[in-house]
Amino acid sequence: MARNLQAIEDYYVNQGLVGDKLRQAIEEDSEYQEILRSRKARLHKEVEIYDAEVGKYVLSTEKDYEILTKIRQLENKNLSSSDRELIELIKTQLELDWRSPILGKLDELLGKYK
């Protein structure tokens, strides 16, 4: 049975890999890369991806593209500073290592309420 992208990523995360080490393991995983290439080719036809986003975001599911599309729509609005901060945090969820920004934000909040 073929694994999906999340199952492959979970395998490496469970091995203790995060950040650059996780990215390197996934980049070297031929099964992951083949699934990703196939999916991205199909989804790129639907949503234009900017050069800066290509290496930064995983964008491996339809929901990732939907999130990015909605982020773009919101970024063109006159948002409050707290809403802009929320959008920035949401964008980190499209990154391979989305856990680190979440932990950083949680640490920031813990420090604020000490």
Beta strands, then each sheet from edge to edge (+ up, - down):
end
